[in-house]
Amino acid sequence: MIKDLKKKVQATLKSSETEDWLDYRVVRPLSYLWALFFAKFDIHPNTVTIISMFIGAAASVFFMHGSFYYEGWHGLLLNIIGILLLCQADIFDCTDGQLARMTGKKSRLGRILDGVAGFVWFIPIYVLLMVRFYNHHSLEFGWLGIPDTEENTLIATAIAVVLTLYSGFVGMGGQQRLADYYIQIHLFLLKGENGCELDSSVQQQKVYDETPSKGNLLWKSFLKTYINYTRKQEKVTPEFQNLLNTLREKYGNAGNMPEEIRAELHRESKAIMPLNAMLTFNFRSGMFFLFCLFDVPIANTIFEIVFMGLLAYYINRRHEAFCRRVADKVKASV
């Protein structure tokens, strides 16, 4: 029975190679059961994505409270509730994709919503974390030897806001956008164009231009957001863009590359996937949960900027390096 369930779960995945251990063993099986539930009531995958946004945003109210050091058992319980809500939001965020593949209800809107779901969760969370820091900061002030005055509190909170904005929009936002792009590249190498969502800004701009404005203002705003999303992905991967152009010039279409080239790219990409998974929800949120439970959530901002920033930089440089090497090899071949 367990083996049968495992096969059914695998059938709803993009690829086991792009999943980390926790997703593959725990999150995806739970998401599959939820997908069965939603399919039974004919609930659209996009509806599930929107539900996940509300649940994730609701978690922010609980993370606003101090944990055990500041608010005792009551504060600890509230933070645990926030953790459970955010985990449930992530389960539903995985459910929508599995439900779409299970029912065939895939859509461009679903792809866009899936890309922005994390931002909808973390924007209110980060905003209320600043309220939390303003109210609870004696640990940090004590470690740094800062007198706990109103003036120092305002200055420290202002600095925390700047750091949090940077870590959220530039750090987490950019890192998850990059991780998503590398997942789609890997799926392209593994399954071809039909097995991935490797969208280009040129394609999305064409869809935007061909969509009439009358009656489609909201849809066009979504498309505009997604165009910017894909442009940013392309901007930080110039060597991969060069590789795509080289393959098109050489073989007419990137998907027509020789099998030995595809195998080499797949091998290099697969080696990066475990590191790339660290840029997504599980590892990142696990650290965030620990910082909140130990009552130093501001430390998560430093962690996002320094450690996660260096990790994203390393992954990007490594991916760009093998793309450049393969592109040079293709250009040199007769």
ROVEX-645534 format. One record per residue (C-alpha): residue number from 1; residue in three letters; x, y, z. Coordinates in nm, 3 decimals, always signed. Layout:
N
@num->NUM&residu->ALA&c1->X&c2->Y&c3->Z
...
//
This chain:
334
@num->1&residu->MET&c1->+0.000&c2->+0.000&c3->+0.000
@num->2&residu->ILE&c1->+0.286&c2->+0.236&c3->+0.090
@num->3&residu->LYS&c1->+0.465&c2->+0.152&c3->-0.236
@num->4&residu->ASP&c1->+0.143&c2->+0.215&c3->-0.427
@num->5&residu->LEU&c1->+0.103&c2->+0.554&c3->-0.259
@num->6&residu->LYS&c1->+0.465&c2->+0.639&c3->-0.336
@num->7&residu->LYS&c1->+0.412&c2->+0.568&c3->-0.707
@num->8&residu->LYS&c1->+0.098&c2->+0.783&c3->-0.713
@num->9&residu->VAL&c1->+0.280&c2->+1.068&c3->-0.543
@num->10&residu->GLN&c1->+0.572&c2->+1.043&c3->-0.787
@num->11&residu->ALA&c1->+0.329&c2->+1.064&c3->-1.078
@num->12&residu->THR&c1->+0.224&c2->+1.411&c3->-0.959
@num->13&residu->LEU&c1->+0.580&c2->+1.544&c3->-0.919
@num->14&residu->LYS&c1->+0.775&c2->+1.743&c3->-1.175
@num->15&residu->SER&c1->+1.080&c2->+1.531&c3->-1.090
@num->16&residu->SER&c1->+1.223&c2->+1.367&c3->-0.780
@num->17&residu->GLU&c1->+1.560&c2->+1.520&c3->-0.874
@num->18&residu->THR&c1->+1.434&c2->+1.872&c3->-0.795
@num->19&residu->GLU&c1->+1.288&c2->+1.780&c3->-0.454
@num->20&residu->ASP&c1->+1.480&c2->+1.790&c3->-0.126
@num->21&residu->TRP&c1->+1.454&c2->+1.505&c3->+0.127
@num->22&residu->LEU&c1->+1.182&c2->+1.664&c3->+0.342
@num->23&residu->ASP&c1->+0.967&c2->+1.756&c3->+0.044
@num->24&residu->TYR&c1->+1.002&c2->+1.414&c3->-0.115
@num->25&residu->ARG&c1->+0.943&c2->+1.212&c3->+0.203
@num->26&residu->VAL&c1->+0.696&c2->+1.427&c3->+0.395
@num->27&residu->VAL&c1->+0.557&c2->+1.737&c3->+0.224
@num->28&residu->ARG&c1->+0.475&c2->+1.588&c3->-0.116
@num->29&residu->PRO&c1->+0.287&c2->+1.282&c3->+0.023
@num->30&residu->LEU&c1->+0.080&c2->+1.516&c3->+0.243
@num->31&residu->SER&c1->+0.021&c2->+1.748&c3->-0.051
@num->32&residu->TYR&c1->-0.092&c2->+1.451&c3->-0.261
@num->33&residu->LEU&c1->-0.357&c2->+1.359&c3->-0.002
@num->34&residu->TRP&c1->-0.478&c2->+1.719&c3->+0.000
@num->35&residu->ALA&c1->-0.480&c2->+1.717&c3->-0.381
@num->36&residu->LEU&c1->-0.708&c2->+1.411&c3->-0.373
@num->37&residu->PHE&c1->-0.938&c2->+1.598&c3->-0.134
@num->38&residu->PHE&c1->-0.955&c2->+1.912&c3->-0.349
@num->39&residu->ALA&c1->-0.998&c2->+1.707&c3->-0.668
@num->40&residu->LYS&c1->-1.296&c2->+1.530&c3->-0.513
@num->41&residu->PHE&c1->-1.474&c2->+1.864&c3->-0.472
@num->42&residu->ASP&c1->-1.352&c2->+1.997&c3->-0.810
@num->43&residu->ILE&c1->-1.158&c2->+2.283&c3->-0.648
@num->44&residu->HIS&c1->-0.927&c2->+2.459&c3->-0.893
@num->45&residu->PRO&c1->-0.550&c2->+2.459&c3->-0.823
@num->46&residu->ASN&c1->-0.543&c2->+2.841&c3->-0.834
@num->47&residu->THR&c1->-0.797&c2->+2.848&c3->-0.551
@num->48&residu->VAL&c1->-0.564&c2->+2.631&c3->-0.344
@num->49&residu->THR&c1->-0.276&c2->+2.873&c3->-0.415
@num->50&residu->ILE&c1->-0.486&c2->+3.166&c3->-0.295
@num->51&residu->ILE&c1->-0.584&c2->+2.973&c3->+0.020
@num->52&residu->SER&c1->-0.214&c2->+2.915&c3->+0.087
@num->53&residu->MET&c1->-0.151&c2->+3.290&c3->+0.058
@num->54&residu->PHE&c1->-0.412&c2->+3.370&c3->+0.322
@num->55&residu->ILE&c1->-0.283&c2->+3.100&c3->+0.560
@num->56&residu->GLY&c1->+0.079&c2->+3.213&c3->+0.519
@num->57&residu->ALA&c1->-0.014&c2->+3.578&c3->+0.571
@num->58&residu->ALA&c1->-0.217&c2->+3.484&c3->+0.882
@num->59&residu->ALA&c1->+0.097&c2->+3.334&c3->+1.035
@num->60&residu->SER&c1->+0.244&c2->+3.686&c3->+1.058
@num->61&residu->VAL&c1->+0.011&c2->+3.775&c3->+1.346
@num->62&residu->PHE&c1->+0.159&c2->+3.497&c3->+1.559
@num->63&residu->PHE&c1->+0.522&c2->+3.570&c3->+1.472
@num->64&residu->MET&c1->+0.465&c2->+3.927&c3->+1.591
@num->65&residu->HIS&c1->+0.470&c2->+3.800&c3->+1.950
@num->66&residu->GLY&c1->+0.784&c2->+3.729&c3->+2.146
@num->67&residu->SER&c1->+0.856&c2->+3.365&c3->+2.222
@num->68&residu->PHE&c1->+0.934&c2->+3.208&c3->+2.563
@num->69&residu->TYR&c1->+1.202&c2->+3.456&c3->+2.675
@num->70&residu->TYR&c1->+0.971&c2->+3.755&c3->+2.640
@num->71&residu->GLU&c1->+0.617&c2->+3.618&c3->+2.670
@num->72&residu->GLY&c1->+0.659&c2->+3.281&c3->+2.845
@num->73&residu->TRP&c1->+0.464&c2->+2.972&c3->+2.747
@num->74&residu->HIS&c1->+0.192&c2->+3.182&c3->+2.587
@num->75&residu->GLY&c1->+0.443&c2->+3.345&c3->+2.351
@num->76&residu->LEU&c1->+0.604&c2->+3.010&c3->+2.271
@num->77&residu->LEU&c1->+0.263&c2->+2.863&c3->+2.185
@num->78&residu->LEU&c1->+0.181&c2->+3.157&c3->+1.956
@num->79&residu->ASN&c1->+0.511&c2->+3.116&c3->+1.770
@num->80&residu->ILE&c1->+0.448&c2->+2.742&c3->+1.730
@num->81&residu->ILE&c1->+0.104&c2->+2.819&c3->+1.586
@num->82&residu->GLY&c1->+0.272&c2->+3.057&c3->+1.341
@num->83&residu->ILE&c1->+0.515&c2->+2.781&c3->+1.241
@num->84&residu->LEU&c1->+0.233&c2->+2.532&c3->+1.186
@num->85&residu->LEU&c1->+0.036&c2->+2.782&c3->+0.978
@num->86&residu->LEU&c1->+0.337&c2->+2.861&c3->+0.758
@num->87&residu->CYS&c1->+0.408&c2->+2.490&c3->+0.711
@num->88&residu->GLN&c1->+0.046&c2->+2.435&c3->+0.612
@num->89&residu->ALA&c1->+0.073&c2->+2.722&c3->+0.366
@num->90&residu->ASP&c1->+0.376&c2->+2.551&c3->+0.212
@num->91&residu->ILE&c1->+0.190&c2->+2.219&c3->+0.191
@num->92&residu->PHE&c1->-0.093&c2->+2.390&c3->+0.003
@num->93&residu->ASP&c1->+0.161&c2->+2.570&c3->-0.218
@num->94&residu->CYS&c1->+0.291&c2->+2.226&c3->-0.317
@num->95&residu->THR&c1->-0.062&c2->+2.087&c3->-0.344
@num->96&residu->ASP&c1->-0.165&c2->+2.329&c3->-0.619
@num->97&residu->GLY&c1->+0.099&c2->+2.199&c3->-0.860
@num->98&residu->GLN&c1->+0.026&c2->+1.835&c3->-0.786
@num->99&residu->LEU&c1->-0.347&c2->+1.901&c3->-0.822
@num->100&residu->ALA&c1->-0.288&c2->+2.077&c3->-1.156
@num->101&residu->ARG&c1->-0.087&c2->+1.784&c3->-1.291
@num->102&residu->MET&c1->-0.340&c2->+1.536&c3->-1.152
@num->103&residu->THR&c1->-0.642&c2->+1.709&c3->-1.307
@num->104&residu->GLY&c1->-0.479&c2->+1.869&c3->-1.612
@num->105&residu->LYS&c1->-0.588&c2->+2.215&c3->-1.493
@num->106&residu->LYS&c1->-0.261&c2->+2.392&c3->-1.564
@num->107&residu->SER&c1->-0.267&c2->+2.763&c3->-1.645
@num->108&residu->ARG&c1->-0.038&c2->+3.058&c3->-1.697
@num->109&residu->LEU&c1->-0.212&c2->+3.232&c3->-1.405
@num->110&residu->GLY&c1->-0.129&c2->+2.935&c3->-1.184
@num->111&residu->ARG&c1->+0.238&c2->+2.967&c3->-1.274
@num->112&residu->ILE&c1->+0.232&c2->+3.338&c3->-1.191
@num->113&residu->LEU&c1->+0.045&c2->+3.289&c3->-0.863
@num->114&residu->ASP&c1->+0.284&c2->+3.015&c3->-0.758
@num->115&residu->GLY&c1->+0.576&c2->+3.252&c3->-0.812
@num->116&residu->VAL&c1->+0.431&c2->+3.529&c3->-0.594
@num->117&residu->ALA&c1->+0.286&c2->+3.312&c3->-0.313
@num->118&residu->GLY&c1->+0.601&c2->+3.332&c3->-0.101
@num->119&residu->PHE&c1->+0.606&c2->+3.711&c3->-0.121
@num->120&residu->VAL&c1->+0.245&c2->+3.726&c3->-0.004
@num->121&residu->TRP&c1->+0.343&c2->+3.518&c3->+0.299
@num->122&residu->PHE&c1->+0.659&c2->+3.694&c3->+0.398
@num->123&residu->ILE&c1->+0.578&c2->+4.061&c3->+0.339
@num->124&residu->PRO&c1->+0.332&c2->+4.077&c3->+0.633
@num->125&residu->ILE&c1->+0.556&c2->+3.846&c3->+0.836
@num->126&residu->TYR&c1->+0.858&c2->+4.072&c3->+0.792
@num->127&residu->VAL&c1->+0.653&c2->+4.386&c3->+0.861
@num->128&residu->LEU&c1->+0.520&c2->+4.247&c3->+1.190
@num->129&residu->LEU&c1->+0.865&c2->+4.117&c3->+1.284
@num->130&residu->MET&c1->+0.973&c2->+4.480&c3->+1.294
@num->131&residu->VAL&c1->+0.691&c2->+4.547&c3->+1.540
@num->132&residu->ARG&c1->+0.819&c2->+4.251&c3->+1.738
@num->133&residu->PHE&c1->+1.174&c2->+4.388&c3->+1.737
@num->134&residu->TYR&c1->+1.052&c2->+4.729&c3->+1.852
@num->135&residu->ASN&c1->+0.871&c2->+4.569&c3->+2.147
@num->136&residu->HIS&c1->+1.125&c2->+4.294&c3->+2.226
@num->137&residu->HIS&c1->+1.495&c2->+4.370&c3->+2.176
@num->138&residu->SER&c1->+1.657&c2->+4.350&c3->+2.518
@num->139&residu->LEU&c1->+1.852&c2->+4.036&c3->+2.424
@num->140&residu->GLU&c1->+2.021&c2->+4.206&c3->+2.129
@num->141&residu->PHE&c1->+2.077&c2->+4.531&c3->+2.319
@num->142&residu->GLY&c1->+2.227&c2->+4.335&c3->+2.608
@num->143&residu->TRP&c1->+2.470&c2->+4.146&c3->+2.382
@num->144&residu->LEU&c1->+2.580&c2->+4.468&c3->+2.212
@num->145&residu->GLY&c1->+2.589&c2->+4.677&c3->+2.530
@num->146&residu->ILE&c1->+2.334&c2->+4.928&c3->+2.402
@num->147&residu->PRO&c1->+2.128&c2->+5.121&c3->+2.662
@num->148&residu->ASP&c1->+1.759&c2->+5.038&c3->+2.618
@num->149&residu->THR&c1->+1.632&c2->+5.393&c3->+2.563
@num->150&residu->GLU&c1->+1.350&c2->+5.512&c3->+2.338
@num->151&residu->GLU&c1->+1.596&c2->+5.690&c3->+2.109
@num->152&residu->ASN&c1->+1.817&c2->+5.382&c3->+2.072
@num->153&residu->THR&c1->+1.510&c2->+5.167&c3->+2.012
@num->154&residu->LEU&c1->+1.392&c2->+5.390&c3->+1.727
@num->155&residu->ILE&c1->+1.738&c2->+5.400&c3->+1.568
@num->156&residu->ALA&c1->+1.784&c2->+5.023&c3->+1.598
@num->157&residu->THR&c1->+1.435&c2->+4.958&c3->+1.460
@num->158&residu->ALA&c1->+1.504&c2->+5.186&c3->+1.163
@num->159&residu->ILE&c1->+1.826&c2->+4.995&c3->+1.089
@num->160&residu->ALA&c1->+1.637&c2->+4.666&c3->+1.128
@num->161&residu->VAL&c1->+1.373&c2->+4.784&c3->+0.880
@num->162&residu->VAL&c1->+1.638&c2->+4.865&c3->+0.618
@num->163&residu->LEU&c1->+1.813&c2->+4.531&c3->+0.668
@num->164&residu->THR&c1->+1.484&c2->+4.343&c3->+0.657
@num->165&residu->LEU&c1->+1.371&c2->+4.515&c3->+0.338
@num->166&residu->TYR&c1->+1.702&c2->+4.425&c3->+0.177
@num->167&residu->SER&c1->+1.699&c2->+4.065&c3->+0.300
@num->168&residu->GLY&c1->+1.337&c2->+4.021&c3->+0.191
@num->169&residu->PHE&c1->+1.321&c2->+4.181&c3->-0.152
@num->170&residu->VAL&c1->+1.683&c2->+4.148&c3->-0.265
@num->171&residu->GLY&c1->+1.787&c2->+3.847&c3->-0.057
@num->172&residu->MET&c1->+1.500&c2->+3.603&c3->-0.023
@num->173&residu->GLY&c1->+1.316&c2->+3.734&c3->-0.329
@num->174&residu->GLY&c1->+1.617&c2->+3.713&c3->-0.558
@num->175&residu->GLN&c1->+1.738&c2->+3.382&c3->-0.418
@num->176&residu->GLN&c1->+1.404&c2->+3.204&c3->-0.455
@num->177&residu->ARG&c1->+1.358&c2->+3.351&c3->-0.802
@num->178&residu->LEU&c1->+1.699&c2->+3.210&c3->-0.899
@num->179&residu->ALA&c1->+1.623&c2->+2.872&c3->-0.740
@num->180&residu->ASP&c1->+1.294&c2->+2.847&c3->-0.930
@num->181&residu->TYR&c1->+1.473&c2->+2.924&c3->-1.257
@num->182&residu->TYR&c1->+1.736&c2->+2.656&c3->-1.200
@num->183&residu->ILE&c1->+1.462&c2->+2.403&c3->-1.124
@num->184&residu->GLN&c1->+1.295&c2->+2.482&c3->-1.458
@num->185&residu->ILE&c1->+1.631&c2->+2.460&c3->-1.638
@num->186&residu->HIS&c1->+1.691&c2->+2.119&c3->-1.483
@num->187&residu->LEU&c1->+1.344&c2->+2.000&c3->-1.587
@num->188&residu->PHE&c1->+1.414&c2->+2.123&c3->-1.940
@num->189&residu->LEU&c1->+1.733&c2->+1.915&c3->-1.952
@num->190&residu->LEU&c1->+1.553&c2->+1.618&c3->-1.803
@num->191&residu->LYS&c1->+1.219&c2->+1.626&c3->-1.986
@num->192&residu->GLY&c1->+1.245&c2->+1.880&c3->-2.266
@num->193&residu->GLU&c1->+1.027&c2->+2.183&c3->-2.328
@num->194&residu->ASN&c1->+0.700&c2->+2.001&c3->-2.256
@num->195&residu->GLY&c1->+0.816&c2->+1.896&c3->-1.911
@num->196&residu->CYS&c1->+0.914&c2->+2.237&c3->-1.778
@num->197&residu->GLU&c1->+0.796&c2->+2.595&c3->-1.743
@num->198&residu->LEU&c1->+1.111&c2->+2.764&c3->-1.873
@num->199&residu->ASP&c1->+0.941&c2->+3.086&c3->-1.973
@num->200&residu->SER&c1->+1.128&c2->+3.373&c3->-2.137
@num->201&residu->SER&c1->+1.057&c2->+3.743&c3->-2.098
@num->202&residu->VAL&c1->+1.028&c2->+3.773&c3->-2.478
@num->203&residu->GLN&c1->+0.751&c2->+3.511&c3->-2.483
@num->204&residu->GLN&c1->+0.571&c2->+3.674&c3->-2.192
@num->205&residu->GLN&c1->+0.601&c2->+4.019&c3->-2.349
@num->206&residu->LYS&c1->+0.442&c2->+3.881&c3->-2.666
@num->207&residu->VAL&c1->+0.151&c2->+3.740&c3->-2.466
@num->208&residu->TYR&c1->+0.115&c2->+4.075&c3->-2.290
@num->209&residu->ASP&c1->+0.118&c2->+4.273&c3->-2.616
@num->210&residu->GLU&c1->-0.136&c2->+4.042&c3->-2.780
@num->211&residu->THR&c1->-0.378&c2->+4.061&c3->-2.486
@num->212&residu->PRO&c1->-0.638&c2->+4.338&c3->-2.534
@num->213&residu->SER&c1->-0.657&c2->+4.587&c3->-2.248
@num->214&residu->LYS&c1->-1.036&c2->+4.603&c3->-2.245
@num->215&residu->GLY&c1->-1.166&c2->+4.366&c3->-1.979
@num->216&residu->ASN&c1->-0.816&c2->+4.232&c3->-1.905
@num->217&residu->LEU&c1->-0.656&c2->+4.500&c3->-1.686
@num->218&residu->LEU&c1->-0.608&c2->+4.269&c3->-1.386
@num->219&residu->TRP&c1->-0.476&c2->+3.987&c3->-1.604
@num->220&residu->LYS&c1->-0.235&c2->+4.222&c3->-1.780
@num->221&residu->SER&c1->-0.106&c2->+4.345&c3->-1.444
@num->222&residu->PHE&c1->-0.028&c2->+3.982&c3->-1.354
@num->223&residu->LEU&c1->+0.146&c2->+3.936&c3->-1.689
@num->224&residu->LYS&c1->+0.350&c2->+4.254&c3->-1.639
@num->225&residu->THR&c1->+0.465&c2->+4.127&c3->-1.300
@num->226&residu->TYR&c1->+0.564&c2->+3.795&c3->-1.454
@num->227&residu->ILE&c1->+0.755&c2->+3.966&c3->-1.736
@num->228&residu->ASN&c1->+0.965&c2->+4.147&c3->-1.475
@num->229&residu->TYR&c1->+1.009&c2->+3.819&c3->-1.287
@num->230&residu->THR&c1->+1.149&c2->+3.639&c3->-1.593
@num->231&residu->ARG&c1->+1.367&c2->+3.935&c3->-1.693
@num->232&residu->LYS&c1->+1.534&c2->+3.931&c3->-1.353
@num->233&residu->GLN&c1->+1.597&c2->+3.557&c3->-1.389
@num->234&residu->GLU&c1->+1.760&c2->+3.612&c3->-1.727
@num->235&residu->LYS&c1->+1.965&c2->+3.909&c3->-1.608
@num->236&residu->VAL&c1->+2.152&c2->+3.705&c3->-1.345
@num->237&residu->THR&c1->+2.215&c2->+3.410&c3->-1.582
@num->238&residu->PRO&c1->+2.394&c2->+3.563&c3->-1.885
@num->239&residu->GLU&c1->+2.603&c2->+3.252&c3->-1.953
@num->240&residu->PHE&c1->+2.294&c2->+3.032&c3->-1.961
@num->241&residu->GLN&c1->+2.126&c2->+3.278&c3->-2.200
@num->242&residu->ASN&c1->+2.438&c2->+3.261&c3->-2.416
@num->243&residu->LEU&c1->+2.424&c2->+2.881&c3->-2.406
@num->244&residu->LEU&c1->+2.061&c2->+2.883&c3->-2.520
@num->245&residu->ASN&c1->+2.144&c2->+3.117&c3->-2.809
@num->246&residu->THR&c1->+2.444&c2->+2.904&c3->-2.905
@num->247&residu->LEU&c1->+2.233&c2->+2.586&c3->-2.909
@num->248&residu->ARG&c1->+1.966&c2->+2.758&c3->-3.120
@num->249&residu->GLU&c1->+2.221&c2->+2.882&c3->-3.371
@num->250&residu->LYS&c1->+2.389&c2->+2.542&c3->-3.392
@num->251&residu->TYR&c1->+2.089&c2->+2.308&c3->-3.388
@num->252&residu->GLY&c1->+1.792&c2->+2.529&c3->-3.477
@num->253&residu->ASN&c1->+1.634&c2->+2.475&c3->-3.136
@num->254&residu->ALA&c1->+1.786&c2->+2.429&c3->-2.791
@num->255&residu->GLY&c1->+1.581&c2->+2.112&c3->-2.750
@num->256&residu->ASN&c1->+1.760&c2->+1.960&c3->-3.053
@num->257&residu->MET&c1->+2.097&c2->+1.949&c3->-2.878
@num->258&residu->PRO&c1->+2.286&c2->+1.617&c3->-2.908
@num->259&residu->GLU&c1->+2.227&c2->+1.365&c3->-2.631
@num->260&residu->GLU&c1->+2.588&c2->+1.386&c3->-2.509
@num->261&residu->ILE&c1->+2.551&c2->+1.762&c3->-2.458
@num->262&residu->ARG&c1->+2.220&c2->+1.716&c3->-2.278
@num->263&residu->ALA&c1->+2.371&c2->+1.443&c3->-2.058
@num->264&residu->GLU&c1->+2.666&c2->+1.664&c3->-1.961
@num->265&residu->LEU&c1->+2.441&c2->+1.959&c3->-1.875
@num->266&residu->HIS&c1->+2.203&c2->+1.734&c3->-1.683
@num->267&residu->ARG&c1->+2.489&c2->+1.584&c3->-1.481
@num->268&residu->GLU&c1->+2.625&c2->+1.926&c3->-1.386
@num->269&residu->SER&c1->+2.279&c2->+2.062&c3->-1.306
@num->270&residu->LYS&c1->+2.184&c2->+1.759&c3->-1.095
@num->271&residu->ALA&c1->+2.492&c2->+1.809&c3->-0.877
@num->272&residu->ILE&c1->+2.367&c2->+2.160&c3->-0.793
@num->273&residu->MET&c1->+2.007&c2->+2.065&c3->-0.711
@num->274&residu->PRO&c1->+2.068&c2->+1.974&c3->-0.341
@num->275&residu->LEU&c1->+2.229&c2->+2.314&c3->-0.284
@num->276&residu->ASN&c1->+1.961&c2->+2.486&c3->-0.489
@num->277&residu->ALA&c1->+1.694&c2->+2.326&c3->-0.266
@num->278&residu->MET&c1->+1.845&c2->+2.512&c3->+0.031
@num->279&residu->LEU&c1->+1.733&c2->+2.838&c3->-0.130
@num->280&residu->THR&c1->+1.370&c2->+2.728&c3->-0.125
@num->281&residu->PHE&c1->+1.127&c2->+2.689&c3->+0.165
@num->282&residu->ASN&c1->+1.240&c2->+2.408&c3->+0.394
@num->283&residu->PHE&c1->+1.594&c2->+2.500&c3->+0.495
@num->284&residu->ARG&c1->+1.530&c2->+2.874&c3->+0.488
@num->285&residu->SER&c1->+1.214&c2->+2.852&c3->+0.696
@num->286&residu->GLY&c1->+1.366&c2->+2.600&c3->+0.934
@num->287&residu->MET&c1->+1.631&c2->+2.855&c3->+1.028
@num->288&residu->PHE&c1->+1.367&c2->+3.129&c3->+1.051
@num->289&residu->PHE&c1->+1.164&c2->+2.914&c3->+1.291
@num->290&residu->LEU&c1->+1.468&c2->+2.856&c3->+1.515
@num->291&residu->PHE&c1->+1.551&c2->+3.227&c3->+1.531
@num->292&residu->CYS&c1->+1.190&c2->+3.307&c3->+1.624
@num->293&residu->LEU&c1->+1.169&c2->+3.036&c3->+1.891
@num->294&residu->PHE&c1->+1.496&c2->+3.156&c3->+2.047
@num->295&residu->ASP&c1->+1.362&c2->+3.514&c3->+2.041
@num->296&residu->VAL&c1->+1.622&c2->+3.663&c3->+1.804
@num->297&residu->PRO&c1->+1.431&c2->+3.688&c3->+1.471
@num->298&residu->ILE&c1->+1.647&c2->+3.985&c3->+1.369
@num->299&residu->ALA&c1->+1.934&c2->+3.734&c3->+1.342
@num->300&residu->ASN&c1->+1.741&c2->+3.574&c3->+1.056
@num->301&residu->THR&c1->+1.789&c2->+3.895&c3->+0.858
@num->302&residu->ILE&c1->+2.167&c2->+3.870&c3->+0.897
@num->303&residu->PHE&c1->+2.152&c2->+3.500&c3->+0.809
@num->304&residu->GLU&c1->+1.953&c2->+3.577&c3->+0.493
@num->305&residu->ILE&c1->+2.192&c2->+3.848&c3->+0.380
@num->306&residu->VAL&c1->+2.523&c2->+3.677&c3->+0.462
@num->307&residu->PHE&c1->+2.492&c2->+3.297&c3->+0.453
@num->308&residu->MET&c1->+2.207&c2->+3.263&c3->+0.204
@num->309&residu->GLY&c1->+2.353&c2->+3.540&c3->-0.009
@num->310&residu->LEU&c1->+2.688&c2->+3.361&c3->-0.031
@num->311&residu->LEU&c1->+2.517&c2->+3.030&c3->-0.105
@num->312&residu->ALA&c1->+2.312&c2->+3.185&c3->-0.389
@num->313&residu->TYR&c1->+2.627&c2->+3.350&c3->-0.527
@num->314&residu->TYR&c1->+2.815&c2->+3.018&c3->-0.525
@num->315&residu->ILE&c1->+2.530&c2->+2.831&c3->-0.697
@num->316&residu->ASN&c1->+2.497&c2->+3.102&c3->-0.958
@num->317&residu->ARG&c1->+2.871&c2->+3.111&c3->-1.032
@num->318&residu->ARG&c1->+2.892&c2->+2.733&c3->-1.053
@num->319&residu->HIS&c1->+2.593&c2->+2.710&c3->-1.286
@num->320&residu->GLU&c1->+2.722&c2->+2.990&c3->-1.508
@num->321&residu->ALA&c1->+3.066&c2->+2.827&c3->-1.525
@num->322&residu->PHE&c1->+2.948&c2->+2.498&c3->-1.672
@num->323&residu->CYS&c1->+2.708&c2->+2.680&c3->-1.908
@num->324&residu->ARG&c1->+3.001&c2->+2.883&c3->-2.040
@num->325&residu->ARG&c1->+3.217&c2->+2.571&c3->-2.075
@num->326&residu->VAL&c1->+2.951&c2->+2.379&c3->-2.270
@num->327&residu->ALA&c1->+2.873&c2->+2.681&c3->-2.490
@num->328&residu->ASP&c1->+3.242&c2->+2.711&c3->-2.580
@num->329&residu->LYS&c1->+3.250&c2->+2.339&c3->-2.661
@num->330&residu->VAL&c1->+2.947&c2->+2.369&c3->-2.889
@num->331&residu->LYS&c1->+3.097&c2->+2.669&c3->-3.070
@num->332&residu->ALA&c1->+3.424&c2->+2.483&c3->-3.122
@num->333&residu->SER&c1->+3.259&c2->+2.168&c3->-3.260
@num->334&residu->VAL&c1->+3.247&c2->+2.118&c3->-3.635
//
